[in-house]
Amino acid sequence: MPYERHMMELNTLMRLGRFKEIVMILLKYGFDDLIDRLTFGIMIAAMIIGSSMIITTGIGPFLFGFPALGVVGYLISGLLGLWLIYNILRQRKY
């Protein structure tokens, strides 16, 4: 595997806590897609958590018996998640 040596180097840097160097190595060796997908996935996760917090408040207006902002947040998160999965499968870089 061509990236095996780089992965071992990344593992060593992670254990040492040198995250800035990790990002530089990832950018240097063309892991831009990986970084973009990871960032996008973290943003989707944050939207799901935020929507869950809004759902528990019980503050109106309501949509299907739940706070509308929380439901809209879930819908947007779901669509973005499906779009991310579609792009990953379409590019076949997994």
C-alpha positions in Angstrom: 0.0 0.0 0.0 1.6 3.3 -1.1 0.3 5.3 1.9 1.4 2.8 4.6 4.5 4.7 5.5 2.6 7.9 5.8 -0.1 6.3 7.9 2.6 5.1 10.4 4.0 8.6 10.5 0.5 10.1 11.1 -0.1 7.5 13.9 3.2 8.6 15.6 2.3 12.3 15.3 -1.2 11.6 16.8 0.3 9.9 19.8 2.6 12.9 20.3 -0.3 15.3 20.0 1.1 17.2 17.0 -2.2 17.9 15.2 -0.9 20.9 13.1 1.7 18.7 11.6 -0.9 16.0 10.9 -3.0 18.5 8.9 0.1 19.6 6.9 0.9 16.0 6.0 -2.6 15.3 5.0 -2.7 18.3 2.7 0.8 17.6 1.3 -0.1 14.1 0.2 -3.5 14.9 -1.3 -5.9 13.9 1.4 -8.0 17.0 0.6 -11.1 14.9 -0.1 -10.7 13.1 3.2 -10.4 16.3 5.1 -13.4 17.8 3.3 -15.6 14.8 4.0 -14.5 14.6 7.6 -15.3 18.3 8.1 -18.6 18.0 6.4 -19.5 14.9 8.5 -18.7 16.7 11.7 -20.9 19.6 10.7 -23.8 17.3 9.9 -23.3 15.6 13.4 -23.4 19.1 15.0 -26.6 19.9 13.2 -28.2 16.6 14.4 -27.1 17.3 18.0 -28.4 20.9 17.8 -31.7 19.7 16.3 -32.0 17.1 19.1 -31.5 19.9 21.7 -34.2 22.0 20.1 -36.6 19.1 19.9 -36.4 18.6 23.7 -37.3 22.2 24.4 -40.9 21.8 23.3 -41.1 25.5 22.2 -43.5 26.2 19.3 -44.3 26.6 16.5 -44.9 22.9 16.0 -44.6 20.7 13.0 -45.9 17.1 13.3 -46.2 17.6 17.1 -42.5 18.6 17.4 -40.8 22.0 17.4 -40.5 23.1 13.7 -36.9 24.3 13.9 -35.8 20.9 15.2 -37.7 19.0 12.5 -36.3 21.2 9.8 -32.8 20.7 11.2 -33.3 16.9 11.1 -34.5 17.1 7.5 -31.6 19.3 6.4 -29.1 17.0 8.2 -30.6 13.9 6.6 -30.5 15.4 3.1 -26.9 16.6 3.6 -25.9 13.1 5.0 -27.5 11.4 2.0 -25.7 13.8 -0.4 -22.4 13.0 1.3 -22.9 9.3 1.1 -23.9 9.6 -2.6 -20.8 11.6 -3.4 -18.6 9.0 -1.5 -20.1 6.1 -3.4 -20.1 8.0 -6.7 -16.4 8.8 -6.5 -15.5 5.3 -5.2 -12.7 6.7 -3.0 -13.4 4.8 0.2 
